[in-house]
């Protein structure tokens, strides 16, 4: 009661403040609504991600590179000691593995003829002998059962011999331009 008779607070002002606070607290509270029923949409396979074939200058090329292929952008990328790529193939009938690559003059002068071999999911597919510097195209039919439809396919390429840097021991195989599965 003493507060009500203080010269700082008069009864009218106090009643006005209490009334204002009570009206601010009034209002409608939002109702409670249940979440809508959840449904799964089967939209099929994700169209993004690895496909059957890739060029090294494709913007999505990093999705295909697994191991030992250089990161610099361009139409060709260096393949190092044990290059590996991954693909996803929908139709596996009459399948061929194709790779376009180059053996540079600079490495060929040291290594001489180079044999580039290919394996699919750890199974040897075939090889090509490169007896000069320049561009090459490896194209090998894929036997039935090597590739399962719509699953990741891992492809490894090996060059023998490889160029080995006398300075740091870095190993260069070839310059890869494109690789993948065709019909």
VENDANOR-V339240 format. One record per backbone hydrogen bond with DSSP energy under -1.0 kcal/mol. NH is the residue of the N-H (numbers start at 1). CO is the residue of the C=O. E is the energy in kcal/mol with one decimal. If there is no record, write none. Layout:
((NH	CO	E) (NH	CO	E))
This chain:
((5	1	-1.0) (14	10	-2.4) (15	11	-2.4) (16	12	-2.3) (17	13	-2.4) (18	14	-2.4) (19	15	-2.4) (20	16	-2.2) (21	17	-2.2) (22	18	-2.0) (23	19	-1.9) (24	20	-1.8) (25	21	-1.4) (43	41	-1.2) (54	179	-2.6) (56	177	-2.6) (58	55	-1.9) (61	58	-1.7) (63	60	-1.8) (64	61	-1.9) (65	61	-1.0) (66	84	-2.5) (67	84	-1.6) (70	78	-2.8) (77	176	-2.1) (79	174	-2.9) (80	68	-2.6) (84	67	-2.4) (85	155	-2.6) (86	64	-2.2) (87	153	-2.3) (88	51	-2.0) (96	182	-2.5) (97	140	-3.1) (98	180	-3.3) (99	138	-2.4) (100	178	-2.4) (101	136	-2.1) (102	175	-2.2) (103	134	-2.6) (108	104	-2.5) (109	105	-2.0) (111	107	-2.7) (112	108	-2.5) (114	130	-2.3) (115	160	-2.5) (116	128	-2.7) (117	158	-2.9) (118	126	-2.8) (119	156	-2.3) (120	123	-2.8) (121	154	-3.8) (123	120	-2.0) (125	118	-3.1) (126	118	-1.4) (128	116	-2.2) (130	114	-3.8) (134	103	-2.2) (136	101	-3.2) (138	99	-3.1) (140	97	-2.6) (142	95	-3.0) (146	143	-1.7) (150	89	-4.1) (151	148	-1.3) (153	87	-2.9) (155	85	-2.7) (156	119	-2.3) (157	83	-2.1) (158	117	-2.4) (160	115	-2.0) (163	172	-2.4) (165	170	-3.1) (169	165	-1.5) (172	163	-2.8) (173	79	-3.3) (175	102	-2.7) (176	77	-3.1) (177	100	-3.1) (178	100	-1.6) (179	54	-2.2) (180	98	-1.7) (181	52	-3.7) (182	96	-2.7))
